[in-house]
Amino acid sequence: MKKKILLLSAVVALMVILPACEETAKEAAQKASKEMCDCLNDHSQSYCEDQLNSNYSSYKNDDAFYSEFNKVNDCNITISKKTN
């Protein structure tokens, strides 16, 4: 019985903790913006854009990500969705 209670408690704890660890689009955009500016200190813009696309591809359709990135960016870089 104690084992079942402990197991159930562990499962509930994981269900609470794991979603709290997920990064929001706003947080990701702030991090991406800083990384982009830092990257530009040592690399070409093309290289940094490739890195940004590679590291944050999961946000490619997230308007909040684009908005926040452009809002907080302080190295004169703006991003937008690519249209075909």
N, C-alpha and C positions, 0 to 999 in steps of 0.2 A: 504494500500500500504506500509506504514511504517513497519507494522508487517511482511509482506512478505520479505522485504529487511533485517530486523533484523534477521529473521529466516534463510534466505539464508546466511547471514554473519556468523551466529553461526555455521551452518553446515560446511561452508568452513573453519572456524577456527578450528573446531574439526578434520576435515580431514587433516589439516596441523599439528596440535599439536599431535594427537594420534600416528602417525607413528614415530614421533621424540622421543616418550617415550619408544618405543620398544628397548629392549636390544639386541645388536648384539652378535654373537657367541664369538667374541673376548672379549667383555666386560664381558660376562657371564663366560668365561673361566678364566679370571683374578680374578673375584669375587670368583669363585669356588675354585681356587687354594689357595687363601687366607683363605677361609673357611675351606678347608681341613687341611691346616697347623695348623690353630687355633684349630680345632677339635682334632687333634692328641696330643695336649698339655694335654687334659683332658680325652680322650677316646681311646679305642682300634682302631687299623687300620680297623678291620672288621666293627665296628660300623660306623666309618667315611666314609668308602666306601659305606655302605648302605645309609647313609645320602646324599652323593654325588649323588648316583644313583637315589634316591628319588627326590631330589631337581632339578636335571638337566637332567631328563629323556628325555626331549624334544630335547636335543642335542645329543642323542645316535647315530645318523647317520651323524653327522656333523664333517667332517674332520678338519675344521678350529677350532672348539672347542678343539678337542684333541691336535692339534698342538700348539695352544696358551697356553693351560693348561700346557703342558709339557715344553714349552719354559720359562714360567714365574715362574713355581713352584720352590720354594727354600727350600723345606723340603724333598728332595730326593724321591718324589713320581712321578711316571709316570703312565699315563693311556693309554689304547688302546681299540679298539673295541673288543668285545667278539665274537669269531667265533665258530660256532657249528660244 
